[in-house]
C-alpha cells in the first residue's frame, strides 16, 4: 500500500465515526422547552357599532408558579446509651500459671 492510500484510509477511519457521532448528537439534542405567554386571549373582540354577531372575549392569565415546599429539617439523631459489656477473661485453664501462649504447649512458668 502506498503512503497516500494509507493516509486516505486513516482519514476515513477517523472522520466517519466522528461524523456519525456529531450527526446523532445533533438529531438527538433536546428541544428547548416551550414558552407560555403570561396572558392568553380567546375569541375576537367586537368593534363598537358593528352589526355582526356578538362574540365573547375571554382573557386567561397564567397562574403564578406554586411556592416551593417548606424545607423540612432533618430529624434529630437518635442517641441511646449502650451499657458496657462485662469484662472478658482469657483464662482457659482455670488455674493461673498454665500455658497461655500458642508456642506449642508446655508450662510457661519460667522454671525449666
Backbone as CSV, one residue per row, in Angstrom:
resi,resn,N_x,N_y,N_z,CA_x,CA_y,CA_z,C_x,C_y,C_z
1,UNK,0.828,-1.171,0.000,0.000,0.000,0.000,0.877,1.240,0.000
2,UNK,0.497,2.181,-0.788,1.268,3.415,-0.839,0.918,4.306,0.345
3,UNK,1.773,5.269,0.586,1.599,6.172,1.728,0.312,6.987,1.595
4,UNK,-0.016,7.448,0.380,-1.215,8.278,0.202,-2.484,7.465,0.429
5,UNK,-2.501,6.225,-0.005,-3.693,5.421,0.237,-3.821,5.064,1.719
6,UNK,-2.708,4.908,2.429,-2.765,4.687,3.877,-3.336,5.911,4.580
7,UNK,-2.929,7.077,4.154,-3.452,8.313,4.752,-4.945,8.463,4.473
8,UNK,-5.385,8.087,3.277,-6.804,8.173,2.945,-7.624,7.222,3.811
9,UNK,-7.123,6.009,4.005,-7.821,5.041,4.857,-7.842,5.531,6.301
10,UNK,-6.756,6.089,6.772,-6.699,6.608,8.131,-7.665,7.777,8.311
11,UNK,-7.708,8.679,7.345,-8.628,9.825,7.426,-10.077,9.356,7.414
12,UNK,-10.396,8.355,6.600,-11.762,7.831,6.565,-12.096,7.131,7.879
13,UNK,-11.142,6.398,8.425,-11.396,5.674,9.675,-11.620,6.626,10.842
14,UNK,-11.039,7.811,10.778,-11.219,8.786,11.852,-12.441,9.650,11.605
15,UNK,-12.653,10.088,10.383,-13.713,11.060,10.105,-15.101,10.434,10.069
16,UNK,-15.250,9.206,9.595,-16.585,8.612,9.527,-17.218,8.422,10.904
17,UNK,-16.556,7.836,11.886,-17.189,7.735,13.213,-17.419,9.099,13.854
18,UNK,-16.525,10.029,13.593,-16.689,11.372,14.148,-17.925,12.043,13.556
19,UNK,-18.116,11.930,12.251,-19.308,12.499,11.608,-20.576,11.815,12.099
20,UNK,-20.526,10.511,12.296,-21.697,9.790,12.792,-22.049,10.235,14.211
21,UNK,-21.045,10.443,15.038,-21.302,10.896,16.411,-21.882,12.308,16.424
22,UNK,-21.352,13.195,15.599,-21.882,14.561,15.541,-23.303,14.589,15.005
23,UNK,-23.596,13.778,14.001,-24.948,13.750,13.443,-25.944,13.205,14.460
24,UNK,-25.586,12.161,15.192,-26.513,11.618,16.180,-26.728,12.601,17.326
25,UNK,-25.699,13.339,17.703,-25.861,14.355,18.748,-26.784,15.474,18.275
26,UNK,-26.620,15.908,17.031,-27.444,17.000,16.513,-28.902,16.569,16.371
27,UNK,-29.141,15.319,16.015,-30.513,14.857,15.836,-31.179,14.498,17.155
28,UNK,-30.425,14.149,18.155,-30.995,13.710,19.426,-30.971,14.793,20.497
29,UNK,-30.539,15.996,20.192,-30.475,17.062,21.192,-31.890,17.413,21.647
30,UNK,-32.055,17.672,22.914,-33.359,18.021,23.468,-33.810,19.372,22.926
31,UNK,-35.073,19.470,22.518,-35.571,20.773,22.069,-35.743,21.705,23.256
32,UNK,-35.755,22.975,22.968,-35.955,23.964,24.030,-37.373,23.832,24.568
33,UNK,-37.542,24.052,25.857,-38.877,23.951,26.443,-39.748,25.093,25.916
34,UNK,-41.041,24.837,25.719,-41.914,25.857,25.150,-42.124,27.023,26.109
35,UNK,-42.274,28.189,25.549,-42.528,29.386,26.357,-44.024,29.662,26.347
36,UNK,-44.584,29.847,27.516,-46.010,30.122,27.645,-46.173,31.613,27.899
37,UNK,-46.987,32.293,27.091,-47.183,33.723,27.324,-47.949,33.936,28.626
38,UNK,-47.723,35.061,29.294,-48.390,35.292,30.577,-49.885,35.576,30.430
39,UNK,-50.353,35.988,29.251,-51.766,36.302,29.055,-52.218,35.731,27.719
40,UNK,-53.382,35.064,27.739,-53.921,34.450,26.532,-55.307,35.015,26.295
41,UNK,-55.595,35.439,25.048,-56.919,35.940,24.692,-57.558,34.957,23.732
42,UNK,-58.810,34.575,24.055,-59.531,33.625,23.225,-60.706,34.355,22.600
43,UNK,-60.902,34.204,21.302,-62.016,34.835,20.600,-61.603,36.169,20.014
44,UNK,-62.548,36.795,19.318,-62.302,38.091,18.705,-63.085,39.154,19.457
45,UNK,-62.535,40.310,19.558,-63.261,41.391,20.212,-64.137,42.076,19.176
46,UNK,-65.378,42.363,19.533,-66.317,43.013,18.614,-66.076,44.513,18.649
47,UNK,-66.038,45.107,17.493,-65.862,46.552,17.430,-67.191,47.225,17.742
48,UNK,-67.163,48.356,18.445,-68.422,49.033,18.758,-69.089,49.537,17.481
49,UNK,-70.390,49.333,17.412,-71.144,49.834,16.261,-71.201,48.864,15.106
50,UNK,-70.591,47.734,15.196,-70.672,46.786,14.089,-71.929,45.963,14.234
51,UNK,-72.490,45.541,13.110,-73.754,44.807,13.126,-73.514,43.299,13.077
52,UNK,-72.293,42.897,13.305,-72.020,41.460,13.278,-72.497,40.820,14.572
53,UNK,-72.513,39.520,14.571,-72.965,38.818,15.772,-71.975,39.074,16.899
54,UNK,-72.471,38.984,18.088,-71.651,39.251,19.263,-70.718,38.064,19.513
55,UNK,-69.469,38.386,19.748,-68.512,37.342,20.098,-68.050,37.573,21.524
56,UNK,-67.669,36.514,22.146,-67.232,36.576,23.539,-65.711,36.570,23.585
57,UNK,-65.173,37.461,24.390,-63.729,37.509,24.576,-63.414,37.035,25.986
58,UNK,-62.552,36.071,26.075,-62.149,35.540,27.368,-60.656,35.763,27.525
59,UNK,-60.281,36.331,28.632,-58.875,36.550,28.907,-58.462,35.641,30.055
60,UNK,-57.434,34.899,29.814,-56.940,33.983,30.837,-55.511,34.379,31.181
61,UNK,-55.259,34.542,32.455,-53.914,34.875,32.919,-53.306,33.618,33.526
62,UNK,-52.095,33.338,33.149,-51.415,32.152,33.677,-51.234,32.298,35.179
63,UNK,-51.526,31.229,35.927,-51.363,31.325,37.384,-49.885,31.401,37.744
64,UNK,-49.604,32.041,38.866,-48.195,32.109,39.293,-47.706,30.712,39.659
65,UNK,-46.428,30.497,39.560,-45.912,29.172,39.913,-46.139,28.900,41.393
66,UNK,-46.346,27.624,41.752,-46.586,27.312,43.168,-45.334,27.590,43.987
67,UNK,-45.537,27.971,45.243,-44.364,28.241,46.095,-43.610,26.945,46.351
68,UNK,-42.326,27.045,46.598,-41.559,25.823,46.874,-42.011,25.219,48.195
69,UNK,-41.927,23.901,48.313,-42.337,23.275,49.575,-41.429,23.738,50.704
70,UNK,-41.980,23.830,51.915,-41.147,24.280,53.046,-40.030,23.279,53.310
71,UNK,-38.924,23.818,53.708,-37.769,22.966,53.989,-38.020,22.195,55.276
72,UNK,-37.905,20.903,55.182,-38.122,20.053,56.347,-36.759,19.815,56.990
73,UNK,-36.616,20.188,58.257,-35.320,19.961,58.900,-35.093,18.457,59.069
74,UNK,-33.871,18.024,58.983,-33.603,16.593,59.167,-33.936,16.189,60.593
75,UNK,-34.366,14.953,60.785,-34.710,14.529,62.145,-33.468,14.513,63.030
76,UNK,-33.711,14.741,64.300,-32.601,14.751,65.260,-32.025,13.338,65.358
77,UNK,-30.722,13.230,65.502,-30.135,11.891,65.599,-30.613,11.190,66.869
78,UNK,-30.820,9.915,66.749,-31.285,9.112,67.879,-30.085,8.722,68.730
79,UNK,-30.108,9.132,69.971,-28.997,8.787,70.862,-29.484,7.759,71.864
80,UNK,-28.688,6.746,72.053,-29.024,5.695,73.001,-27.738,5.280,73.697
81,UNK,-27.779,5.212,75.006,-26.609,4.817,75.772,-26.607,3.300,75.865
82,UNK,-25.524,2.701,75.406,-25.389,1.250,75.437,-24.561,0.885,76.662
83,UNK,-25.036,-0.060,77.475,-24.268,-0.426,78.672,-22.975,-1.131,78.267
84,UNK,-21.957,-1.012,79.148,-20.668,-1.650,78.892,-20.813,-3.157,78.963
85,UNK,-20.039,-3.852,78.176,-20.032,-5.312,78.200,-19.278,-5.798,79.430
86,UNK,-19.605,-6.977,79.916,-18.870,-7.494,81.079,-17.426,-7.770,80.687
87,UNK,-16.501,-7.724,81.653,-15.092,-7.968,81.327,-14.896,-9.381,80.785
88,UNK,-13.991,-9.493,79.836,-13.716,-10.774,79.196,-12.439,-11.342,79.790
89,UNK,-12.487,-12.605,80.151,-11.326,-13.257,80.736,-10.729,-14.215,79.704
90,UNK,-9.401,-14.280,79.649,-8.713,-15.166,78.717,-8.087,-16.334,79.463
91,UNK,-8.618,-16.647,80.599,-8.059,-17.708,81.428,-8.725,-19.022,81.035
92,UNK,-8.076,-19.800,80.150,-8.658,-21.026,79.634,-8.431,-22.231,80.549
93,UNK,-7.331,-22.237,81.296,-7.000,-23.427,82.073,-7.602,-23.417,83.469
94,UNK,-8.251,-22.383,83.850,-8.888,-22.337,85.147,-7.932,-22.078,86.278
95,UNK,-6.654,-22.295,86.119,-5.661,-22.063,87.162,-5.140,-20.651,87.050
96,UNK,-3.909,-20.489,87.034,-3.357,-19.168,86.897,-1.981,-19.216,86.305
97,UNK,-1.303,-20.358,86.427,0.078,-20.399,85.980,0.288,-21.385,84.862
98,UNK,-0.675,-21.529,83.968,-0.552,-22.507,82.896,0.057,-21.913,81.652
99,UNK,-0.096,-22.630,80.583,0.438,-22.207,79.284,-0.612,-21.361,78.594
100,UNK,-0.410,-20.046,78.529,-1.352,-19.154,77.860,-0.915,-18.792,76.452
101,UNK,0.283,-19.172,76.051,0.772,-18.823,74.720,0.545,-19.972,73.760
102,UNK,0.538,-19.670,72.506,0.377,-20.688,71.466,1.741,-21.067,70.913
103,UNK,2.658,-21.453,71.785,4.014,-21.758,71.342,4.268,-23.265,71.303
104,UNK,3.250,-24.059,71.323,3.470,-25.499,71.166,3.255,-26.275,72.465
105,UNK,2.753,-25.701,73.470,2.450,-26.444,74.691,3.559,-26.327,75.725
106,UNK,3.322,-26.956,76.865,4.299,-26.884,77.928,3.911,-25.830,78.940
107,UNK,4.691,-25.730,79.988,4.403,-24.769,81.064,5.254,-23.530,80.869
108,UNK,4.645,-22.356,80.916,5.351,-21.103,80.727,5.612,-20.389,82.051
109,UNK,5.836,-21.125,83.131,6.070,-20.513,84.432,7.459,-19.936,84.561
110,UNK,8.350,-20.391,83.740,9.703,-19.891,83.835,10.666,-20.892,84.434
111,UNK,10.192,-21.945,85.134,11.114,-22.936,85.676,11.165,-24.110,84.721
112,UNK,12.369,-24.393,84.256,12.554,-25.471,83.284,13.077,-26.709,83.914
